[in-house]
Amino acid sequence: MGGGSSVQLLRLFGIRIGASYSWFFVLFLLIWLLSGYFGDVTGDTTSGFLLAVSAAILFFVSLTLHELGHALVARREGIQVVGIDLWFFGGLAKMSRDTNTPGEEFRVAAAGPAVTLIIVLVCSGLIAVLGYPNEAAKIMSFSTDEDAPAAVALLGYLAAVNAFLLAFNLLPAFPLDGGRLARALVWRITNDRTKATRAAGYAGQGLAYVMIGLGLAMAVVWNDPFGGLWLAVLGWFLAGAARSAVVSTAFTERIDGITVGDIMDREPVTIPGDTPALRAQDEWFLRYRWAWFPVVDHAGTFLGLLRAERVDGAVTAGQPMLPVGELLDDDAALWRVGAEEPLESLLGRPELRQLGALMAVDAEGRLRGVVTIQQVQRALTAALPGRA
């Protein structure tokens, strides 16, 4: 969920951390709401405000760490992470593709809650270390009657809010982490990702409608318009995301069984890696007028992409005999996709949009073809309902 434009806040582990404009509204709203509580705790308005600012910022730090858990495990699984965005209802790790196996899905989904659990345990442990183990429950319930230092009250807030987020996130309803864990389990049992996604999506819709109903009841019956409205709007967003997941399964079924190899160009034009730069310029770039070519070795293994500007630069610099294998893009893996991978694995790949094509390789890394964005679009169009 979320999306749209965002403002970059920082980069961690090479991952862009951004925030939508709605996040700034929530940040200031949270500070305003917490100022009263921490003001009562400290007995001082200024100190309460400073604690509220700290609590709000640390809350979003917690959300960022949660999403970083997802992102780092996803990257370890070979999924490129585009970035993390904070927005109105939390955070979102944006990944280049969906998971390919139930185990991969489980590990990526479980990473975020695991980080949140660690935050809860660390905050609770610090409360105990500071000498307030017996009062921890009252502190975490935001009781202002408990005589505790401001730092302990801050730790109690962080422990409580992360415990709530952990419990909520683990509900077995898509797109919550618990829903993704449930999808992994059903996927493992049925060996059918589409069925698993549909089941988790329906559960997500059910939870969302309960939240909307409960939120309206809170606003009208229990005289809590702010909390009720927030819960109802959150339920509305969850319902939309879950409904989209269910709808997408119908389309996924139509492209099930189609692989990258089924739609790729099986006779791509390639350049041998030991070709001199001047020859590559004359016989490939000046002849075809293309911006790039895949480069292979004598065994046909894909080595990387060769771009026109790199060749022109080498020739201009007086290195016309430099092998093109030394002029390639740094990371060949970015432009590579398995020829046997499902068509669905191409959806959302930023490299496909950026380059307009990906190199299809076999299990040994040998180039078997090139799949273009136009070929993907034609295959998806043919799979639309009503098409033959």
Secondary structure, 3 states (H helix, E strand, C coil): CCCCCCEEEEEECCEEEEECHHHHHHHHHHHHHHHHHHHHHHCCHHHHHHHHHHHHHHHHHHHHHHHHHHHHHHHHCCCCEEEEEEECCEEEEEECCCCCCHHHHHHHHHHHHHHHHHHHHHHHHHHHHCCCCCCHHHHHCCCCCCCCCHHHHHHHHHHHHHHHHHHHHCCCCCCCHHHHHHHHHHHHHHCCHHHHHHHHHHHHHHHHHHHHHHHHHHHHCCCCHHHHHHHHHHHHHHHHHHHHHHHHHHHHHHHCCCEHHHHCECCCCCEECCCEHHHHHHHHHHHHCCCEEEEECCCCEEEEEEEHHHHHHHHHCCCCCCEHHHCCCCCHHHHEEECCCEHHHHCCCHHHHHHCEEEEECCCCEEEEEEEHHHHHHHHHHCCCCCC
